[in-house]
Amino acid sequence: MKELTKQQSKVLACVEVYLNKTGFPPTRAEICKELGFKSPNAAEMHLRALEKKGYIAIQSGSSRGLSIIKSQQSFESMHDSMPVIGLVAAGSPTLAEENIEKRIPCDPSLFSEGFDYFLKVKGLSMIDAGIHEDDLVAIKKTTLVKNGDLVVVRIEDEVTLKYFHQQDHLLELIPANKDFATIKIDLREQEAFVEGKSVGLIRTH
């Protein structure tokens, strides 16, 4: 099987994720939206290259006429199958097996930084940042975050996704929705643990 370029891998991963998530492949316009291409012609060019290399089949005359012949998963390790975690992982480590809803095939180079899992968003607290219910946020496990980062924080038995801001002992977890209040934590009195930061997003709408 011929090796793929980085962009071709991203396009194939996009098609695989859409098929896994929705049951049907994406249109050229949806590929452009997900990957930031300026023109459907760019998506078409990469799809034709994938067809030529034997990874997909393209059916003419249909905007969704794509089918996977050879998944990248056939040639890559399980590491490239990323777990999807529910937002609230009460009382147990986020990546504990009982919290993994499913795994989806995903090219690790899909985003600018590597990541460890997808967090499935619940609620509307980050909607003004373009993050909607059931969207998948790519999370890199790290405690090294700075003010303004979108982070996953565990407070007691709950996990939340908010913007991070800390000054001395005062931690503020800031939503992107005026209907939700900022969570303020005095770290001298209450514990909070940063579990990771967002490095990307896959929209489900």
Phi, psi and omega in degrees: 000130183291143181290146181264149170286168180301317181292321178296322177297320179295318180295315179297319178298320179299315179297316180297317180296316179299315180298318180294322188274321189244342182091356177219156182284162180281156170282169176300320181296321179292323175298316178300317181296317183291321189254357175081018176289146183277336185223142174302336178298326178295315177299317181299319180300315180291323178297319179296322178294320178296322178295316181297326181275358173089015181270328182225165170241138180248126177263121183289149176085007179225130182292337179246024183279061179236139173220146181276126174265310179231110176289148172302332181298337180291338187241357183240164185283168178298340179302332183272004170260109190269135178288146174251123186249139172291152187295321180259114180243076192293122167079355181226160181304143185306319183270012175301145187305325183290345180264355181276114181286320180190176172239144177233144177294135182204131176289122181300339181270012182299329180241168185294332177241153175293157180216168187248333180195164172261139174255123180276119188284136172239138177090180189241015188290344181243022189294329180286351173265009179080018181252113188252166176308134177075358171298156180251115179261125179282123186245129172263125179291116178194153172254359181269092181232162179233165180303134181099344177290148172272117191233160171258122182234134175262126175239110185055242184259013181238152179243136181227152179247113184210169171285139185265133171211121180229132174228115185056237183266000181263117177256129175243130176249110196256125177280170174243058179195119186296345179278355181245141181273150173294135176275121181247128184232125172272108187292350174283340185245338184219143180268145173215138184238123174283123182259341180171178178228156180282135175239002180174176186212138168247118181281145178246007181243000000 
